[in-house]
Amino acid sequence: MTHRIVIVGGGAGGLELATRLGRTLGKRGRANITLVDANLTHIWKPLLHEVASGSLNSSEDELNYVAQAKWNHFEFQLGRMSGLDRAQRRIRLAATLDEEGVELLPERELTYDSLVIAIGSTTNDFGTQGAAQNCIFLDTREQAERFHRQLLNHYLRAHAGKTDDGQISVAIVGAGATGVELAAELHHAARELAAYGLNNIQPQNMRITLIEAGPRVLPALPERISQPVHQTLEKLGVTVLVGTAVSEVTEHALLTANGLEVTASLKVWAAGIRAPALLKELDGLESNRINQLLVRQTLQTTLDDNIFAFGDCAACPVGDGSDKTIPPRAQAAHQQASLLVKSLTHRLLGKPLPTFHYKDYGSLISLSRFSAVGNLMGNLMGSVKLEGWLARMFYISLYRMHQMALYGTFRTLLLMLSDRIGRSTEPRLKLH
């Protein structure tokens, strides 16, 4: 019987793995590869802050799973994993409903020989009172589009004379990459909206407050990177509050542990991550306090050699004898997907599995059209700081690398050409 590989989660890592396995094992008939995701289309998660601001039209940059499966010799199943039976080697998918609650697909089961779990992470509000009810998270395309609609509605009401203050206030909790990039992108959006005639709210009257509990912005990056980013944000008019923990979120404001009240009509929570709650009780598999599955350096779960996990939903040891785990970053998921292509091929051949060793190639932060900053790391050059135009070109290249993994070189070049033509002939801001 042909080996059955089931991959749950069509994020950047899961989709790349399914595509590469389909082009090799699937195309040659050596394995049946099935990708499961709760959505019909994929969009690269690092782009969601651009969807939220309206500077990216998500319908133009999304990828259809059904089409990708057809082109790359794997099968796609629409559904959300709801359970696991390790003894029988099968997963359960919950019933799929449409917007009106009508059942599209019934609850069903899929059997596997090798299971790969790559369902990513969601934002962690740390149980903060009122955060879930009064903040928008940016974990999905739907959430990003919801924020954009609310932003645009404020401008439309002001344009129609429904408000008389001519201001809009946005508070962003968390000054990691998402929070910083969203703040810069919103500043750009304010200028663009005014240029399109929605000028009853002038750019200087969009009040953006970025709140970080840690001592500086971009706490996961070197201080020599975070300091110029902090300065650039302040030059753009963003109010940056560091060392400020949010203790409660109300309908109209955020309350901090040190007694501040930050009023805001739009509130975004972008601080911290945790894996989906499903994983903490998944047929006895071991997980940590943020629900990540515990895996060995082979990316196999600690209690089941037939189940692999990678990306944000997995806690993989660094391998230096410490308790440290691989950071939840896109480049880690990409490297792990590459390893699993080899691992699953070895598994079919009965060969020993390779172990994962993370290589940090640095980080790049986009400050919208204004600038970018970051550091690149390598064996020959050590750590090199990049700023401005060059850093932005490297930042854009990260998305092109993702596209090349999914589409191949030729089609990616066509997409780049199409994108360049589109940017020169179409509006840059989504107004619907």
C-alpha positions as CSV (number, residue, x, y, z in Angstrom):
1,M,0.0,0.0,0.0
2,T,1.3,3.5,-0.9
3,H,2.6,5.4,2.1
4,R,0.0,8.0,3.2
5,I,1.4,11.4,4.4
6,V,-1.1,13.8,5.9
7,I,0.0,17.4,6.5
8,V,-2.3,19.5,8.7
9,G,-2.0,23.2,8.2
10,G,-1.4,25.1,5.0
11,G,0.6,28.0,6.3
12,A,4.0,28.9,4.8
13,G,5.7,25.8,6.2
14,G,2.9,23.3,5.6
15,L,2.2,24.4,2.1
16,E,5.8,24.4,1.1
17,L,6.3,20.9,2.5
18,A,3.2,19.6,0.6
19,T,4.3,21.2,-2.6
20,R,7.9,19.9,-2.4
21,L,6.8,16.4,-1.4
22,G,4.2,16.4,-4.2
23,R,6.8,17.3,-6.8
24,T,9.0,14.4,-5.7
25,L,7.2,11.5,-3.9
26,G,3.7,12.3,-5.2
27,K,4.7,12.8,-8.8
28,R,6.6,9.5,-8.8
29,G,3.7,7.6,-7.0
30,R,5.9,6.8,-4.0
31,A,3.5,8.4,-1.5
32,N,0.0,9.9,-1.3
33,I,0.3,13.4,0.1
34,T,-2.8,15.1,1.6
35,L,-2.8,18.7,2.8
36,V,-5.6,19.8,5.2
37,D,-6.5,23.4,5.9
38,A,-9.6,25.2,7.2
39,N,-9.4,27.7,4.4
40,L,-9.5,27.4,0.6
41,T,-6.7,29.9,0.0
42,H,-3.3,30.8,1.4
43,I,-1.8,34.2,2.1
44,W,1.7,34.6,3.6
45,K,1.2,35.6,7.2
46,P,3.9,38.3,7.3
47,L,1.8,40.2,4.8
48,L,-1.3,40.5,7.1
49,H,-0.3,43.9,8.5
50,E,-0.4,45.2,4.9
51,V,-3.9,43.7,4.4
52,A,-5.0,45.4,7.6
53,S,-3.8,48.8,6.5
54,G,-5.2,48.3,3.0
55,S,-1.9,48.6,1.2
56,L,-2.2,45.0,0.0
57,N,-5.2,43.5,-1.8
58,S,-5.3,40.0,-0.3
59,S,-7.4,38.6,-3.2
60,E,-4.4,39.3,-5.6
61,D,-1.8,37.7,-3.4
62,E,-3.7,34.6,-2.2
63,L,-3.0,31.1,-3.5
64,N,-5.8,28.6,-4.1
65,Y,-5.0,25.3,-2.4
66,V,-7.0,23.2,-4.9
67,A,-5.1,24.6,-7.8
68,Q,-1.8,24.3,-6.0
69,A,-2.6,20.6,-5.3
70,K,-3.5,19.9,-8.9
71,W,-0.3,21.5,-10.2
72,N,2.0,19.8,-7.7
73,H,0.6,16.2,-7.4
74,F,-0.9,16.3,-3.9
75,E,-4.5,16.2,-2.6
76,F,-6.2,19.0,-0.7
77,Q,-8.9,18.5,1.9
78,L,-10.9,21.4,3.3
79,G,-11.4,21.0,7.0
80,R,-10.2,21.7,10.5
81,M,-8.6,19.0,12.6
82,S,-10.7,18.2,15.7
83,G,-9.2,15.0,17.1
84,L,-6.5,12.3,16.8
85,D,-6.5,8.5,17.3
86,R,-2.9,7.5,17.4
87,A,-3.6,3.8,17.8
88,Q,-5.6,3.7,14.6
89,R,-3.5,6.3,12.9
90,R,-6.3,8.6,11.9
91,I,-7.3,12.2,12.4
92,R,-10.8,13.6,12.7
93,L,-12.0,16.6,10.8
94,A,-14.8,18.7,12.1
95,A,-17.8,19.5,9.9
96,T,-17.3,22.4,7.6
97,L,-20.0,25.1,7.7
98,D,-20.7,28.1,5.4
99,E,-21.4,31.7,6.6
100,E,-25.0,30.8,7.3
101,G,-24.1,27.8,9.3
102,V,-25.2,25.3,6.6
103,E,-23.0,22.2,6.5
104,L,-20.8,22.0,3.5
105,L,-18.8,18.9,4.4
106,P,-19.6,16.4,7.2
107,E,-17.4,15.4,10.0
108,R,-15.0,12.7,8.6
109,E,-11.7,10.9,9.2
110,L,-8.4,10.6,7.4
111,T,-5.9,7.8,7.9
112,Y,-2.2,8.3,7.8
113,D,1.1,6.5,8.0
114,S,3.1,9.7,8.6
115,L,1.3,12.7,10.1
116,V,2.8,16.2,10.1
117,I,1.2,18.9,12.2
118,A,1.9,22.5,11.1
119,I,-1.1,24.5,12.4
120,G,1.0,27.5,13.4
121,S,0.1,29.8,16.3
122,T,-2.4,32.4,17.4
123,T,-1.9,35.6,19.3
124,N,-1.5,35.2,23.1
125,D,-3.5,37.8,25.1
126,F,-2.1,36.3,28.4
127,G,-5.7,36.3,29.8
128,T,-5.7,40.1,29.9
129,Q,-9.2,41.3,30.9
130,G,-11.2,42.6,27.9
131,A,-8.5,41.9,25.3
132,A,-10.4,39.2,23.4
133,Q,-13.6,41.2,23.4
134,N,-12.2,44.6,22.5
135,C,-9.1,44.0,20.4
136,I,-8.6,42.7,16.9
137,F,-5.9,40.1,16.4
138,L,-4.0,39.6,13.2
139,D,-3.7,35.8,12.9
140,T,-5.9,35.4,9.8
141,R,-6.8,37.2,6.6
142,E,-10.4,37.6,7.9
143,Q,-9.1,39.4,11.0
144,A,-6.9,41.7,9.0
145,E,-9.7,42.5,6.6
146,R,-12.0,43.2,9.5
147,F,-9.5,45.8,10.9
148,H,-9.2,47.4,7.5
149,R,-13.0,47.7,7.2
150,Q,-13.2,49.4,10.6
151,L,-10.4,51.7,9.6
152,L,-12.0,52.7,6.4
153,N,-15.4,53.2,8.0
154,H,-13.9,55.8,10.3
155,Y,-12.7,57.7,7.3
156,L,-15.9,57.4,5.4
157,R,-17.9,58.6,8.4
158,A,-15.6,61.6,8.7
159,H,-15.9,62.2,4.9
160,A,-19.7,62.2,5.2
161,G,-19.6,64.7,8.1
162,K,-20.8,62.1,10.6
163,T,-18.0,63.0,13.0
164,D,-16.7,66.5,13.9
165,D,-13.4,65.8,15.7
166,G,-11.4,64.9,12.5
167,Q,-9.3,62.4,14.4
168,I,-8.7,58.6,14.6
169,S,-6.8,56.8,17.3
170,V,-5.2,53.4,17.0
171,A,-3.5,51.5,19.8
172,I,-1.3,48.5,19.1
173,V,-0.2,46.2,21.9
174,G,3.1,44.5,21.3
175,A,6.1,46.1,19.6
176,G,7.4,42.9,17.9
177,A,7.7,42.7,14.2
178,T,3.9,42.7,13.5
179,G,3.2,45.7,15.8
180,V,6.1,47.8,14.5
181,E,5.3,47.1,10.8
182,L,1.6,47.8,11.3
183,A,2.3,51.1,13.0
184,A,4.5,52.2,10.0
185,E,2.0,50.9,7.5
186,L,-0.9,52.8,9.1
187,H,1.1,56.0,9.0
188,H,1.6,55.4,5.2
189,A,-2.2,54.6,4.8
190,A,-3.2,57.8,6.5
191,R,-1.2,59.8,3.9
192,E,-2.6,57.7,1.0
193,L,-6.3,58.0,2.2
194,A,-5.9,61.8,2.4
195,A,-4.4,61.8,-1.1
196,Y,-7.5,59.9,-2.3
197,G,-9.8,62.7,-1.0
198,L,-10.7,61.2,2.3
199,N,-9.0,64.2,3.9
200,N,-11.4,65.2,6.7
201,I,-9.0,63.2,8.8
202,Q,-5.5,64.6,8.0
203,P,-2.5,62.3,8.3
204,Q,-1.2,64.1,11.4
205,N,-4.6,63.4,13.1
206,M,-4.2,59.7,13.0
207,R,-2.8,59.1,16.5
208,I,-1.0,55.8,16.6
209,T,0.2,54.4,20.0
210,L,2.5,51.4,20.2
211,I,2.7,49.8,23.6
212,E,5.4,47.3,24.7
213,A,5.7,45.6,28.1
214,G,9.4,45.0,27.5
215,P,12.2,47.6,27.8
216,R,12.4,48.3,24.1
217,V,10.8,47.7,20.7
218,L,11.7,44.5,18.8
219,P,12.8,42.8,22.0
220,A,13.8,39.7,20.1
221,L,16.3,41.6,17.9
222,P,19.7,43.2,18.9
223,E,19.4,46.6,20.5
224,R,21.4,48.2,17.6
225,I,18.4,47.3,15.4
226,S,15.6,48.2,17.8
227,Q,17.0,51.7,18.7
228,P,16.9,53.1,15.1
229,V,13.5,51.6,14.6
230,H,12.2,53.3,17.8
231,Q,13.6,56.6,16.5
232,T,12.1,56.2,13.1
233,L,8.7,55.5,14.5
234,E,8.8,58.6,16.6
235,K,9.8,60.6,13.6
236,L,6.7,59.3,11.9
237,G,4.6,60.6,14.8
238,V,4.0,57.2,16.5
239,T,3.8,57.4,20.2
240,V,6.0,54.5,21.6
241,L,5.5,53.4,25.2
242,V,8.0,50.8,26.4
243,G,8.1,49.2,29.8
244,T,4.3,49.5,29.8
245,A,2.1,46.4,30.4
246,V,-1.6,46.5,29.5
247,S,-3.7,45.3,32.4
248,E,-7.2,45.8,31.0
249,V,-8.9,46.6,27.7
250,T,-12.2,48.4,27.6
251,E,-14.4,49.4,24.7
252,H,-12.7,52.8,24.4
253,A,-9.3,52.5,26.1
254,L,-6.4,50.4,27.3
255,L,-5.5,50.6,30.9
256,T,-1.9,50.0,31.9
257,A,-0.3,48.5,35.0
258,N,1.4,51.8,35.7
259,G,-1.8,53.8,35.7
260,L,-2.0,55.2,32.1
261,E,-5.2,55.3,30.1
262,V,-4.7,55.1,26.4
263,T,-7.9,56.0,24.5
264,A,-8.3,54.4,21.1
265,S,-11.1,53.8,18.6
266,L,-9.2,50.9,17.1
267,K,-7.2,48.4,19.1
268,V,-4.9,45.7,17.9
269,W,-3.3,43.0,20.1
270,A,0.0,41.8,18.6
271,A,1.9,40.6,21.7
272,G,3.0,37.1,22.2
273,I,2.0,33.7,20.6
274,R,0.6,30.4,21.6
275,A,-0.3,27.3,19.7
276,P,-4.0,26.3,19.2
277,A,-5.7,24.9,22.3
278,L,-6.4,21.6,20.4
279,L,-2.8,20.6,20.8
280,K,-2.7,20.5,24.6
281,E,-5.0,17.5,24.8
282,L,-4.2,15.7,21.5
283,D,-4.5,12.0,22.4
284,G,-1.8,12.2,25.1
285,L,1.0,14.0,23.1
286,E,3.2,16.1,25.2
287,S,2.8,19.9,25.0
288,N,4.2,22.9,26.9
289,R,2.5,25.9,28.7
290,I,1.7,27.6,25.4
291,N,0.3,24.5,23.8
292,Q,3.2,23.7,21.5
293,L,3.8,20.0,20.9
294,L,7.2,18.8,22.3
295,V,9.3,17.3,19.5
296,R,12.8,15.9,19.3
297,Q,15.5,17.2,16.9
298,T,14.1,14.9,14.2
299,L,10.9,16.9,14.6
300,Q,9.1,13.7,15.7
301,T,6.8,14.1,18.7
302,T,8.3,12.8,21.9
303,L,5.8,10.0,22.3
304,D,5.0,9.0,18.7
305,D,7.5,8.4,15.9
306,N,4.7,8.5,13.3
307,I,3.8,12.1,14.1
308,F,5.9,15.1,13.2
309,A,5.3,18.8,14.2
310,F,7.1,21.9,13.1
311,G,6.8,25.7,12.9
312,D,5.2,27.8,15.6
313,C,3.1,24.9,16.9
314,A,6.2,22.8,17.9
315,A,8.7,23.2,20.6
316,C,12.0,21.9,19.1
317,P,15.1,21.9,21.3
318,V,18.0,23.9,20.1
319,G,20.3,21.0,20.9
320,D,22.9,22.7,23.0
321,G,22.0,21.0,26.2
322,S,19.9,23.9,27.4
323,D,16.1,24.2,27.8
324,K,16.0,26.7,24.8
325,T,13.7,25.9,21.9
326,I,13.8,27.1,18.2
327,P,12.2,30.6,18.0
328,P,8.8,30.8,16.3
329,R,10.0,32.5,13.1
330,A,9.2,32.1,9.4
331,Q,12.8,31.2,8.5
332,A,12.7,28.4,11.1
333,A,9.6,26.9,9.6
334,H,11.2,27.1,6.1
335,Q,14.3,25.3,7.3
336,Q,12.2,22.7,9.0
337,A,10.1,22.1,5.9
338,S,13.3,21.5,4.0
339,L,14.5,19.0,6.5
340,L,11.1,17.2,6.5
341,V,11.3,16.7,2.7
342,K,14.5,14.7,3.4
343,S,13.1,13.0,6.6
344,L,10.0,11.7,5.0
345,T,11.9,10.4,2.0
346,H,14.3,8.6,4.3
347,R,11.4,7.2,6.3
348,L,10.1,5.5,3.1
349,L,13.5,4.0,2.5
350,G,14.0,2.9,6.1
351,K,17.0,5.2,6.6
352,P,17.8,7.1,9.8
353,L,16.2,10.5,10.0
354,P,18.4,13.7,10.0
355,T,18.3,16.1,12.9
356,F,17.3,19.8,12.8
357,H,19.9,22.5,13.4
358,Y,18.6,26.0,13.2
359,K,20.6,28.7,11.4
360,D,19.7,32.3,12.2
361,Y,20.2,34.3,9.0
362,G,19.1,37.6,10.7
363,S,15.9,39.6,10.7
364,L,14.5,42.4,8.6
365,I,11.8,44.8,9.6
366,S,9.8,46.8,7.1
367,L,8.8,50.4,7.9
368,S,6.4,50.6,5.0
369,R,7.5,52.7,2.1
370,F,9.7,54.8,4.4
371,S,12.5,52.4,5.2
372,A,13.6,49.0,6.4
373,V,16.1,47.9,8.9
374,G,17.6,44.6,10.0
375,N,20.7,42.4,10.2
376,L,21.9,39.6,8.0
377,M,24.0,36.8,9.5
378,G,26.3,34.4,7.8
379,N,29.5,32.4,8.3
380,L,31.7,34.7,6.2
381,M,30.3,38.2,7.1
382,G,29.2,37.7,10.7
383,S,26.3,40.0,11.5
384,V,25.8,42.9,9.1
385,K,23.4,45.7,9.8
386,L,21.2,46.9,6.9
387,E,19.1,50.1,6.6
388,G,17.1,52.0,4.0
389,W,16.7,51.0,0.4
390,L,19.0,48.0,0.5
391,A,17.3,46.5,3.6
392,R,13.9,47.0,1.9
393,M,15.1,45.1,-1.2
394,F,16.2,42.2,1.0
395,Y,12.9,42.3,2.9
396,I,10.9,42.0,-0.4
397,S,13.2,39.2,-1.5
398,L,12.0,37.1,1.5
399,Y,8.5,37.0,0.0
400,R,10.0,36.2,-3.4
401,M,11.8,33.2,-1.9
402,H,8.5,32.0,-0.5
403,Q,6.9,32.3,-3.9
404,M,9.7,30.5,-5.6
405,A,9.3,27.5,-3.1
406,L,5.6,27.3,-4.2
407,Y,5.6,28.4,-7.8
408,G,9.1,27.8,-9.1
409,T,11.5,30.3,-10.6
410,F,9.8,31.0,-14.0
411,R,6.3,31.6,-12.6
412,T,7.7,33.8,-9.8
413,L,9.4,36.0,-12.3
414,L,6.1,36.4,-14.1
415,L,4.4,37.3,-10.9
416,M,7.1,39.9,-10.2
417,L,6.6,41.4,-13.6
418,S,2.8,41.5,-13.2
419,D,3.2,43.1,-9.7
420,R,5.5,45.8,-11.1
421,I,3.0,46.6,-13.9
422,G,0.1,46.6,-11.5
423,R,1.8,49.0,-9.0
424,S,2.4,51.5,-11.8
425,T,-1.2,51.4,-13.2
426,E,-3.5,50.7,-10.2
427,P,-4.3,52.5,-6.9
428,R,-1.9,51.5,-4.1
429,L,-4.5,51.5,-1.4
430,K,-7.5,49.2,-1.1
431,L,-10.6,51.4,-0.7
432,H,-13.3,48.6,-0.2
